[in-house]
Amino acid sequence: MLLDITPLKVSRDYRALFIGQLVSFFGSMMTFIVVPWQMYQLTGSSAMVGYIYLVEFVPMVILALIGGALADYFDKRRLLRVTEFGQAAASAMLLVNSLLEQPRIWVLFFAVAMHAGLAAIQRPAFESFIQKIIPPELMTAVMALNSIRWSLGAIISPALAGIIAVKLGPTVAYALDLVTFVGTIAALYMVRAVASPENAERPSLRAIRQAFKYATSRQELLGTYFIDIAAMFFAMPQALYPALAIFYGEQYIGFFPAAIAAGALVASVTSGWTKGIHRHGLLVTIAAVLWGVAIIFFGLTDSIVLALVFLFAAGFFDMISGIFRGAIWNQTIPNYLRGRMASIEMISYLTGPMLGSAKMGIVAERWGVKAALISGGILCVVSVLGAAVFLPKFLTYDGREGVKQKEIEEAERAEMLRVSESEF
């Protein structure tokens, strides 16, 4: 039942990335909380908070596809370094803006869009880099460890950021975020280079279309995309945190995301059991439904204690879903497609939260926060079950068969390349 830390033991590069990302993410989560809070303080509008995530969505979608193609061809370390420096620049922009007598709203939008676009280029490189340094049988452990890293930052940092934002102002939080980028940048200069796959395809529209064709050919992949999009689009509550803080108390602004992260952390540290589960699609579906149920109860309660308990439960089930979705992606997708497929995965798991947050803000502005949460949770449950019904192969998917399929596909590609080279 306990956490499997084997990836940290067997890979020096993974250890360096794990520690660097842990430090950097601690600062990034401060910005994640403070930007919406600053927007709400400047405008008093949940809809404007929701628009932050809509502004992030556009560059994320456009650049994720480009980032995936780049990751399959170019030096992954260089991509990671360049994007990390760019994200640090975006944080510096927020810091400077916060020092103005009247901070500019457009700067908030521009900085988060810049950060999202760079993250879209960075994520496929990171995912494909991990696949090259960690064997497939350890991918569920990697997903759990990555979630531990995420959870530690997402529990402590938001709670601290809320206190800092209310007591000291956003400038201090942005400054701390900027400092933490040193951790990731240092780690990226410690890891060793990983060669791109032989005969890697140059970035092109054809290469991107190939990845989409592959994704749509397998129901188990489509299920991970559609079910997560449905769950997050209808039930992601993050745009409502500033308004909920006014209702429950401003000091709780960072407690809401921290509660979700705490649930995810518990799911991760007790994730040893996931190694023996092979019906990955079924577990993703069950966990997504329970996420929606938890959000319904979160919307129904007026107690801050119960609200945090239900968010804890939501985070727990979301992480269970994430562990099994990550296992499907990392165990079964051929190496030569990994970067491009990671970009599609990124679009899938960020589309729901980003568009859903905009939707939540607009609904709350018109019908109220409680109505937005309860209706969102109900629609989440209905849509997830509907998606599962239309993707029966996803429910019956067996991870062991997926690993075999990957081996066959990589062998077939190697043979095809060998024949092609012999003809010249």
Contacts in CASP RR format, 6 or more apart in sequence:
PFRMAT RR
TARGET T0000
AUTHOR 0000-0000-0000
METHOD contacts of the structure
MODEL  1
MLLDITPLKVSRDYRALFIGQLVSFFGSMMTFIVVPWQMYQLTGSSAMVG
YIYLVEFVPMVILALIGGALADYFDKRRLLRVTEFGQAAASAMLLVNSLL
EQPRIWVLFFAVAMHAGLAAIQRPAFESFIQKIIPPELMTAVMALNSIRW
SLGAIISPALAGIIAVKLGPTVAYALDLVTFVGTIAALYMVRAVASPENA
ERPSLRAIRQAFKYATSRQELLGTYFIDIAAMFFAMPQALYPALAIFYGE
QYIGFFPAAIAAGALVASVTSGWTKGIHRHGLLVTIAAVLWGVAIIFFGL
TDSIVLALVFLFAAGFFDMISGIFRGAIWNQTIPNYLRGRMASIEMISYL
TGPMLGSAKMGIVAERWGVKAALISGGILCVVSVLGAAVFLPKFLTYDGR
EGVKQKEIEEAERAEMLRVSESEF
1 270 0 8 1.000
1 272 0 8 1.000
1 273 0 8 1.000
2 269 0 8 1.000
2 270 0 8 1.000
2 272 0 8 1.000
3 141 0 8 1.000
3 144 0 8 1.000
3 145 0 8 1.000
3 148 0 8 1.000
3 268 0 8 1.000
3 269 0 8 1.000
3 270 0 8 1.000
3 271 0 8 1.000
3 272 0 8 1.000
4 138 0 8 1.000
4 140 0 8 1.000
4 141 0 8 1.000
4 144 0 8 1.000
4 271 0 8 1.000
4 272 0 8 1.000
4 275 0 8 1.000
5 141 0 8 1.000
5 145 0 8 1.000
6 138 0 8 1.000
6 141 0 8 1.000
7 14 0 8 1.000
7 134 0 8 1.000
7 138 0 8 1.000
7 141 0 8 1.000
7 142 0 8 1.000
7 145 0 8 1.000
8 14 0 8 1.000
8 15 0 8 1.000
8 18 0 8 1.000
8 145 0 8 1.000
10 134 0 8 1.000
10 138 0 8 1.000
11 133 0 8 1.000
11 134 0 8 1.000
13 133 0 8 1.000
13 190 0 8 1.000
13 191 0 8 1.000
13 192 0 8 1.000
13 194 0 8 1.000
14 130 0 8 1.000
14 133 0 8 1.000
14 134 0 8 1.000
14 142 0 8 1.000
16 187 0 8 1.000
16 190 0 8 1.000
16 191 0 8 1.000
17 126 0 8 1.000
17 129 0 8 1.000
17 130 0 8 1.000
17 187 0 8 1.000
17 188 0 8 1.000
17 191 0 8 1.000
18 145 0 8 1.000
18 146 0 8 1.000
18 149 0 8 1.000
19 183 0 8 1.000
19 187 0 8 1.000
20 183 0 8 1.000
20 184 0 8 1.000
20 186 0 8 1.000
20 187 0 8 1.000
21 149 0 8 1.000
21 184 0 8 1.000
21 187 0 8 1.000
22 149 0 8 1.000
22 152 0 8 1.000
22 153 0 8 1.000
23 180 0 8 1.000
23 182 0 8 1.000
23 183 0 8 1.000
23 184 0 8 1.000
24 84 0 8 1.000
24 180 0 8 1.000
24 181 0 8 1.000
24 183 0 8 1.000
24 184 0 8 1.000
25 149 0 8 1.000
25 150 0 8 1.000
25 153 0 8 1.000
25 154 0 8 1.000
25 157 0 8 1.000
26 152 0 8 1.000
26 153 0 8 1.000
26 156 0 8 1.000
26 157 0 8 1.000
26 180 0 8 1.000
27 157 0 8 1.000
27 176 0 8 1.000
27 177 0 8 1.000
27 180 0 8 1.000
28 87 0 8 1.000
28 177 0 8 1.000
28 180 0 8 1.000
29 153 0 8 1.000
29 154 0 8 1.000
29 157 0 8 1.000
29 158 0 8 1.000
29 161 0 8 1.000
29 257 0 8 1.000
30 157 0 8 1.000
30 158 0 8 1.000
30 160 0 8 1.000
30 161 0 8 1.000
30 164 0 8 1.000
30 173 0 8 1.000
30 174 0 8 1.000
30 176 0 8 1.000
30 177 0 8 1.000
31 91 0 8 1.000
31 94 0 8 1.000
31 115 0 8 1.000
31 161 0 8 1.000
31 173 0 8 1.000
31 174 0 8 1.000
31 177 0 8 1.000
32 158 0 8 1.000
32 161 0 8 1.000
32 257 0 8 1.000
33 157 0 8 1.000
33 158 0 8 1.000
33 161 0 8 1.000
33 162 0 8 1.000
33 165 0 8 1.000
33 173 0 8 1.000
33 241 0 8 1.000
33 253 0 8 1.000
33 254 0 8 1.000
33 257 0 8 1.000
34 161 0 8 1.000
34 162 0 8 1.000
34 164 0 8 1.000
34 165 0 8 1.000
34 170 0 8 1.000
34 173 0 8 1.000
34 174 0 8 1.000
35 52 0 8 1.000
35 94 0 8 1.000
35 108 0 8 1.000
35 111 0 8 1.000
35 112 0 8 1.000
35 170 0 8 1.000
36 49 0 8 1.000
36 50 0 8 1.000
36 52 0 8 1.000
36 238 0 8 1.000
36 239 0 8 1.000
36 241 0 8 1.000
36 242 0 8 1.000
37 162 0 8 1.000
37 165 0 8 1.000
37 170 0 8 1.000
37 241 0 8 1.000
37 242 0 8 1.000
37 245 0 8 1.000
37 253 0 8 1.000
38 98 0 8 1.000
38 103 0 8 1.000
38 108 0 8 1.000
38 165 0 8 1.000
38 170 0 8 1.000
39 48 0 8 1.000
39 49 0 8 1.000
39 52 0 8 1.000
39 105 0 8 1.000
39 108 0 8 1.000
39 242 0 8 1.000
40 46 0 8 1.000
40 48 0 8 1.000
40 49 0 8 1.000
40 242 0 8 1.000
40 243 0 8 1.000
41 242 0 8 1.000
42 103 0 8 1.000
42 105 0 8 1.000
43 49 0 8 1.000
43 105 0 8 1.000
45 365 0 8 1.000
46 239 0 8 1.000
46 240 0 8 1.000
46 242 0 8 1.000
46 243 0 8 1.000
46 360 0 8 1.000
46 361 0 8 1.000
46 364 0 8 1.000
46 365 0 8 1.000
46 369 0 8 1.000
47 361 0 8 1.000
47 362 0 8 1.000
47 364 0 8 1.000
47 365 0 8 1.000
48 105 0 8 1.000
49 239 0 8 1.000
49 240 0 8 1.000
49 242 0 8 1.000
49 243 0 8 1.000
49 357 0 8 1.000
49 361 0 8 1.000
50 239 0 8 1.000
50 357 0 8 1.000
50 358 0 8 1.000
50 360 0 8 1.000
50 361 0 8 1.000
50 362 0 8 1.000
51 109 0 8 1.000
51 358 0 8 1.000
52 108 0 8 1.000
52 109 0 8 1.000
52 112 0 8 1.000
52 239 0 8 1.000
52 357 0 8 1.000
53 238 0 8 1.000
53 239 0 8 1.000
53 353 0 8 1.000
53 354 0 8 1.000
53 355 0 8 1.000
53 356 0 8 1.000
53 357 0 8 1.000
53 358 0 8 1.000
54 354 0 8 1.000
54 355 0 8 1.000
54 357 0 8 1.000
54 358 0 8 1.000
55 109 0 8 1.000
55 112 0 8 1.000
55 113 0 8 1.000
55 116 0 8 1.000
56 112 0 8 1.000
56 113 0 8 1.000
56 115 0 8 1.000
56 116 0 8 1.000
56 117 0 8 1.000
56 350 0 8 1.000
56 354 0 8 1.000
57 116 0 8 1.000
57 350 0 8 1.000
57 351 0 8 1.000
57 354 0 8 1.000
57 355 0 8 1.000
57 358 0 8 1.000
58 113 0 8 1.000
59 113 0 8 1.000
59 114 0 8 1.000
59 116 0 8 1.000
59 117 0 8 1.000
59 120 0 8 1.000
60 116 0 8 1.000
60 117 0 8 1.000
60 119 0 8 1.000
60 120 0 8 1.000
60 346 0 8 1.000
60 347 0 8 1.000
60 350 0 8 1.000
60 354 0 8 1.000
61 120 0 8 1.000
61 347 0 8 1.000
61 351 0 8 1.000
62 117 0 8 1.000
62 120 0 8 1.000
63 117 0 8 1.000
63 118 0 8 1.000
63 120 0 8 1.000
63 121 0 8 1.000
64 117 0 8 1.000
64 120 0 8 1.000
64 121 0 8 1.000
64 123 0 8 1.000
64 124 0 8 1.000
64 343 0 8 1.000
64 344 0 8 1.000
64 346 0 8 1.000
64 347 0 8 1.000
65 208 0 8 1.000
65 340 0 8 1.000
65 343 0 8 1.000
65 344 0 8 1.000
65 347 0 8 1.000
66 121 0 8 1.000
66 203 0 8 1.000
66 343 0 8 1.000
67 79 0 8 1.000
67 120 0 8 1.000
67 121 0 8 1.000
67 124 0 8 1.000
67 125 0 8 1.000
67 339 0 8 1.000
67 343 0 8 1.000
68 121 0 8 1.000
68 124 0 8 1.000
68 125 0 8 1.000
68 128 0 8 1.000
68 208 0 8 1.000
68 211 0 8 1.000
68 339 0 8 1.000
68 340 0 8 1.000
68 342 0 8 1.000
68 343 0 8 1.000
69 201 0 8 1.000
69 203 0 8 1.000
69 204 0 8 1.000
69 207 0 8 1.000
69 208 0 8 1.000
69 339 0 8 1.000
69 340 0 8 1.000
69 343 0 8 1.000
70 79 0 8 1.000
70 121 0 8 1.000
70 124 0 8 1.000
70 125 0 8 1.000
70 203 0 8 1.000
71 79 0 8 1.000
71 124 0 8 1.000
71 125 0 8 1.000
71 127 0 8 1.000
71 128 0 8 1.000
71 129 0 8 1.000
71 338 0 8 1.000
71 339 0 8 1.000
71 340 0 8 1.000
71 342 0 8 1.000
71 343 0 8 1.000
72 124 0 8 1.000
72 128 0 8 1.000
72 196 0 8 1.000
72 197 0 8 1.000
72 200 0 8 1.000
72 201 0 8 1.000
72 203 0 8 1.000
72 207 0 8 1.000
72 336 0 8 1.000
72 337 0 8 1.000
72 338 0 8 1.000
72 339 0 8 1.000
72 340 0 8 1.000
73 196 0 8 1.000
73 200 0 8 1.000
73 201 0 8 1.000
73 202 0 8 1.000
73 203 0 8 1.000
74 196 0 8 1.000
74 203 0 8 1.000
75 193 0 8 1.000
75 196 0 8 1.000
76 125 0 8 1.000
76 126 0 8 1.000
76 128 0 8 1.000
76 129 0 8 1.000
76 132 0 8 1.000
76 194 0 8 1.000
76 196 0 8 1.000
77 129 0 8 1.000
77 188 0 8 1.000
77 191 0 8 1.000
77 193 0 8 1.000
77 194 0 8 1.000
79 121 0 8 1.000
79 122 0 8 1.000
79 125 0 8 1.000
80 122 0 8 1.000
80 125 0 8 1.000
80 126 0 8 1.000
80 129 0 8 1.000
80 188 0 8 1.000
81 185 0 8 1.000
81 188 0 8 1.000
81 189 0 8 1.000
83 118 0 8 1.000
83 119 0 8 1.000
83 121 0 8 1.000
83 122 0 8 1.000
83 125 0 8 1.000
84 122 0 8 1.000
84 181 0 8 1.000
84 184 0 8 1.000
84 185 0 8 1.000
84 188 0 8 1.000
85 185 0 8 1.000
86 114 0 8 1.000
86 118 0 8 1.000
87 115 0 8 1.000
87 118 0 8 1.000
87 119 0 8 1.000
87 122 0 8 1.000
87 181 0 8 1.000
88 178 0 8 1.000
88 181 0 8 1.000
88 185 0 8 1.000
89 114 0 8 1.000
90 111 0 8 1.000
90 112 0 8 1.000
90 114 0 8 1.000
90 115 0 8 1.000
90 118 0 8 1.000
91 111 0 8 1.000
91 115 0 8 1.000
91 174 0 8 1.000
91 177 0 8 1.000
91 178 0 8 1.000
91 181 0 8 1.000
92 178 0 8 1.000
93 107 0 8 1.000
93 110 0 8 1.000
93 111 0 8 1.000
93 114 0 8 1.000
94 107 0 8 1.000
94 108 0 8 1.000
94 111 0 8 1.000
94 170 0 8 1.000
94 174 0 8 1.000
94 177 0 8 1.000
95 171 0 8 1.000
95 174 0 8 1.000
95 175 0 8 1.000
95 178 0 8 1.000
97 103 0 8 1.000
97 104 0 8 1.000
97 107 0 8 1.000
97 108 0 8 1.000
97 111 0 8 1.000
98 169 0 8 1.000
98 170 0 8 1.000
98 171 0 8 1.000
98 174 0 8 1.000
99 171 0 8 1.000
120 343 0 8 1.000
120 346 0 8 1.000
123 342 0 8 1.000
123 343 0 8 1.000
123 346 0 8 1.000
124 339 0 8 1.000
124 340 0 8 1.000
124 342 0 8 1.000
124 343 0 8 1.000
124 346 0 8 1.000
125 339 0 8 1.000
126 342 0 8 1.000
127 329 0 8 1.000
127 330 0 8 1.000
127 338 0 8 1.000
127 339 0 8 1.000
127 342 0 8 1.000
127 345 0 8 1.000
128 335 0 8 1.000
128 338 0 8 1.000
128 339 0 8 1.000
128 342 0 8 1.000
129 194 0 8 1.000
130 142 0 8 1.000
130 330 0 8 1.000
131 139 0 8 1.000
131 330 0 8 1.000
131 335 0 8 1.000
131 338 0 8 1.000
132 194 0 8 1.000
132 335 0 8 1.000
133 194 0 8 1.000
134 142 0 8 1.000
136 330 0 8 1.000
136 331 0 8 1.000
136 403 0 8 1.000
136 406 0 8 1.000
137 331 0 8 1.000
137 403 0 8 1.000
139 326 0 8 1.000
139 327 0 8 1.000
139 330 0 8 1.000
139 331 0 8 1.000
140 271 0 8 1.000
140 274 0 8 1.000
140 275 0 8 1.000
140 323 0 8 1.000
140 324 0 8 1.000
140 327 0 8 1.000
141 275 0 8 1.000
142 330 0 8 1.000
143 322 0 8 1.000
143 323 0 8 1.000
143 326 0 8 1.000
143 327 0 8 1.000
143 330 0 8 1.000
144 268 0 8 1.000
144 269 0 8 1.000
144 271 0 8 1.000
144 272 0 8 1.000
144 274 0 8 1.000
144 323 0 8 1.000
145 268 0 8 1.000
147 264 0 8 1.000
147 265 0 8 1.000
147 267 0 8 1.000
147 268 0 8 1.000
147 271 0 8 1.000
147 319 0 8 1.000
147 322 0 8 1.000
147 323 0 8 1.000
148 265 0 8 1.000
148 268 0 8 1.000
148 269 0 8 1.000
150 261 0 8 1.000
150 264 0 8 1.000
151 261 0 8 1.000
151 262 0 8 1.000
151 263 0 8 1.000
151 264 0 8 1.000
151 265 0 8 1.000
151 268 0 8 1.000
151 319 0 8 1.000
152 265 0 8 1.000
153 261 0 8 1.000
154 257 0 8 1.000
154 258 0 8 1.000
154 260 0 8 1.000
154 261 0 8 1.000
154 264 0 8 1.000
155 258 0 8 1.000
155 261 0 8 1.000
155 262 0 8 1.000
155 265 0 8 1.000
156 258 0 8 1.000
158 254 0 8 1.000
158 255 0 8 1.000
158 256 0 8 1.000
158 257 0 8 1.000
158 258 0 8 1.000
158 261 0 8 1.000
159 254 0 8 1.000
159 255 0 8 1.000
159 258 0 8 1.000
161 173 0 8 1.000
161 254 0 8 1.000
162 251 0 8 1.000
162 253 0 8 1.000
162 254 0 8 1.000
163 251 0 8 1.000
164 172 0 8 1.000
164 173 0 8 1.000
164 176 0 8 1.000
165 173 0 8 1.000
165 253 0 8 1.000
166 250 0 8 1.000
166 251 0 8 1.000
166 253 0 8 1.000
197 335 0 8 1.000
197 336 0 8 1.000
198 417 0 8 1.000
199 417 0 8 1.000
200 336 0 8 1.000
201 207 0 8 1.000
201 210 0 8 1.000
201 336 0 8 1.000
207 340 0 8 1.000
208 340 0 8 1.000
210 337 0 8 1.000
210 340 0 8 1.000
211 337 0 8 1.000
211 340 0 8 1.000
211 341 0 8 1.000
211 343 0 8 1.000
211 344 0 8 1.000
212 344 0 8 1.000
214 337 0 8 1.000
214 341 0 8 1.000
215 221 0 8 1.000
215 222 0 8 1.000
215 225 0 8 1.000
215 341 0 8 1.000
215 344 0 8 1.000
216 222 0 8 1.000
219 391 0 8 1.000
219 392 0 8 1.000
219 393 0 8 1.000
219 394 0 8 1.000
219 397 0 8 1.000
220 280 0 8 1.000
220 281 0 8 1.000
220 328 0 8 1.000
220 332 0 8 1.000
220 393 0 8 1.000
220 394 0 8 1.000
220 397 0 8 1.000
220 402 0 8 1.000
221 328 0 8 1.000
221 329 0 8 1.000
221 333 0 8 1.000
221 341 0 8 1.000
222 391 0 8 1.000
222 394 0 8 1.000
223 281 0 8 1.000
223 284 0 8 1.000
223 387 0 8 1.000
223 388 0 8 1.000
223 391 0 8 1.000
223 394 0 8 1.000
224 281 0 8 1.000
224 284 0 8 1.000
224 325 0 8 1.000
224 326 0 8 1.000
224 328 0 8 1.000
224 329 0 8 1.000
224 345 0 8 1.000
224 348 0 8 1.000
224 394 0 8 1.000
225 344 0 8 1.000
225 345 0 8 1.000
225 348 0 8 1.000
226 348 0 8 1.000
226 387 0 8 1.000
226 391 0 8 1.000
227 284 0 8 1.000
227 285 0 8 1.000
227 288 0 8 1.000
227 321 0 8 1.000
227 384 0 8 1.000
227 387 0 8 1.000
227 388 0 8 1.000
227 394 0 8 1.000
228 284 0 8 1.000
228 288 0 8 1.000
228 321 0 8 1.000
228 322 0 8 1.000
228 325 0 8 1.000
228 348 0 8 1.000
228 349 0 8 1.000
228 352 0 8 1.000
229 348 0 8 1.000
229 349 0 8 1.000
229 351 0 8 1.000
229 352 0 8 1.000
230 288 0 8 1.000
230 380 0 8 1.000
230 383 0 8 1.000
230 384 0 8 1.000
230 387 0 8 1.000
231 288 0 8 1.000
231 291 0 8 1.000
231 292 0 8 1.000
231 318 0 8 1.000
231 321 0 8 1.000
231 352 0 8 1.000
231 380 0 8 1.000
231 383 0 8 1.000
231 384 0 8 1.000
232 349 0 8 1.000
232 351 0 8 1.000
232 352 0 8 1.000
232 353 0 8 1.000
232 356 0 8 1.000
233 351 0 8 1.000
233 352 0 8 1.000
233 355 0 8 1.000
233 356 0 8 1.000
233 359 0 8 1.000
233 383 0 8 1.000
234 292 0 8 1.000
234 356 0 8 1.000
234 359 0 8 1.000
234 376 0 8 1.000
234 377 0 8 1.000
234 379 0 8 1.000
234 380 0 8 1.000
234 383 0 8 1.000
235 291 0 8 1.000
235 292 0 8 1.000
235 295 0 8 1.000
235 314 0 8 1.000
235 373 0 8 1.000
235 376 0 8 1.000
235 377 0 8 1.000
235 379 0 8 1.000
235 380 0 8 1.000
236 352 0 8 1.000
236 353 0 8 1.000
236 356 0 8 1.000
236 357 0 8 1.000
236 360 0 8 1.000
237 244 0 8 1.000
237 256 0 8 1.000
237 295 0 8 1.000
237 298 0 8 1.000
237 311 0 8 1.000
237 360 0 8 1.000
237 373 0 8 1.000
238 256 0 8 1.000
238 257 0 8 1.000
238 353 0 8 1.000
238 357 0 8 1.000
238 360 0 8 1.000
239 356 0 8 1.000
239 357 0 8 1.000
239 358 0 8 1.000
239 360 0 8 1.000
239 361 0 8 1.000
239 364 0 8 1.000
240 360 0 8 1.000
240 361 0 8 1.000
240 364 0 8 1.000
240 369 0 8 1.000
240 372 0 8 1.000
240 373 0 8 1.000
241 253 0 8 1.000
241 254 0 8 1.000
241 256 0 8 1.000
241 257 0 8 1.000
242 253 0 8 1.000
243 364 0 8 1.000
243 369 0 8 1.000
244 252 0 8 1.000
244 256 0 8 1.000
244 307 0 8 1.000
244 369 0 8 1.000
245 251 0 8 1.000
245 252 0 8 1.000
245 253 0 8 1.000
245 254 0 8 1.000
245 256 0 8 1.000
247 369 0 8 1.000
248 304 0 8 1.000
248 307 0 8 1.000
249 304 0 8 1.000
252 304 0 8 1.000
255 308 0 8 1.000
256 307 0 8 1.000
256 308 0 8 1.000
256 311 0 8 1.000
259 307 0 8 1.000
259 308 0 8 1.000
259 309 0 8 1.000
259 311 0 8 1.000
259 312 0 8 1.000
259 315 0 8 1.000
260 311 0 8 1.000
260 312 0 8 1.000
260 314 0 8 1.000
260 315 0 8 1.000
260 318 0 8 1.000
261 315 0 8 1.000
262 312 0 8 1.000
262 315 0 8 1.000
263 312 0 8 1.000
263 313 0 8 1.000
263 314 0 8 1.000
263 315 0 8 1.000
263 316 0 8 1.000
263 319 0 8 1.000
264 315 0 8 1.000
264 316 0 8 1.000
264 318 0 8 1.000
264 319 0 8 1.000
265 319 0 8 1.000
266 312 0 8 1.000
266 316 0 8 1.000
267 315 0 8 1.000
267 316 0 8 1.000
267 317 0 8 1.000
267 319 0 8 1.000
267 320 0 8 1.000
267 323 0 8 1.000
268 319 0 8 1.000
268 323 0 8 1.000
271 323 0 8 1.000
274 320 0 8 1.000
274 323 0 8 1.000
274 324 0 8 1.000
274 327 0 8 1.000
277 283 0 8 1.000
277 324 0 8 1.000
278 398 0 8 1.000
278 399 0 8 1.000
278 400 0 8 1.000
279 395 0 8 1.000
279 396 0 8 1.000
279 397 0 8 1.000
279 398 0 8 1.000
280 324 0 8 1.000
280 325 0 8 1.000
280 327 0 8 1.000
280 328 0 8 1.000
280 397 0 8 1.000
280 398 0 8 1.000
280 399 0 8 1.000
281 324 0 8 1.000
281 328 0 8 1.000
281 394 0 8 1.000
281 395 0 8 1.000
281 397 0 8 1.000
282 395 0 8 1.000
282 396 0 8 1.000
282 397 0 8 1.000
283 320 0 8 1.000
283 321 0 8 1.000
283 324 0 8 1.000
284 321 0 8 1.000
284 322 0 8 1.000
284 324 0 8 1.000
284 325 0 8 1.000
284 328 0 8 1.000
284 394 0 8 1.000
285 384 0 8 1.000
285 385 0 8 1.000
285 388 0 8 1.000
285 394 0 8 1.000
285 395 0 8 1.000
287 317 0 8 1.000
287 318 0 8 1.000
287 320 0 8 1.000
287 321 0 8 1.000
287 322 0 8 1.000
287 324 0 8 1.000
288 317 0 8 1.000
288 321 0 8 1.000
288 380 0 8 1.000
288 384 0 8 1.000
289 380 0 8 1.000
289 381 0 8 1.000
289 384 0 8 1.000
289 385 0 8 1.000
290 313 0 8 1.000
290 317 0 8 1.000
291 314 0 8 1.000
291 315 0 8 1.000
291 317 0 8 1.000
291 318 0 8 1.000
291 321 0 8 1.000
291 380 0 8 1.000
292 314 0 8 1.000
292 376 0 8 1.000
292 377 0 8 1.000
292 380 0 8 1.000
292 381 0 8 1.000
292 384 0 8 1.000
293 377 0 8 1.000
293 381 0 8 1.000
294 310 0 8 1.000
294 311 0 8 1.000
294 313 0 8 1.000
294 314 0 8 1.000
294 315 0 8 1.000
294 317 0 8 1.000
295 310 0 8 1.000
295 314 0 8 1.000
295 373 0 8 1.000
295 376 0 8 1.000
295 377 0 8 1.000
295 380 0 8 1.000
296 373 0 8 1.000
296 374 0 8 1.000
296 376 0 8 1.000
296 377 0 8 1.000
296 378 0 8 1.000
296 381 0 8 1.000
297 306 0 8 1.000
297 310 0 8 1.000
297 313 0 8 1.000
298 307 0 8 1.000
298 310 0 8 1.000
298 311 0 8 1.000
298 314 0 8 1.000
298 373 0 8 1.000
299 307 0 8 1.000
299 310 0 8 1.000
299 370 0 8 1.000
299 373 0 8 1.000
299 374 0 8 1.000
300 370 0 8 1.000
300 374 0 8 1.000
301 307 0 8 1.000
301 310 0 8 1.000
325 349 0 8 1.000
326 345 0 8 1.000
327 399 0 8 1.000
328 397 0 8 1.000
328 399 0 8 1.000
329 341 0 8 1.000
329 342 0 8 1.000
329 345 0 8 1.000
331 399 0 8 1.000
331 402 0 8 1.000
331 403 0 8 1.000
331 406 0 8 1.000
332 399 0 8 1.000
332 402 0 8 1.000
332 403 0 8 1.000
332 405 0 8 1.000
332 406 0 8 1.000
333 341 0 8 1.000
333 406 0 8 1.000
334 406 0 8 1.000
334 409 0 8 1.000
334 410 0 8 1.000
334 413 0 8 1.000
335 410 0 8 1.000
336 410 0 8 1.000
336 413 0 8 1.000
360 372 0 8 1.000
360 373 0 8 1.000
360 376 0 8 1.000
361 372 0 8 1.000
363 371 0 8 1.000
363 372 0 8 1.000
363 375 0 8 1.000
364 371 0 8 1.000
364 372 0 8 1.000
388 394 0 8 1.000
388 395 0 8 1.000
END
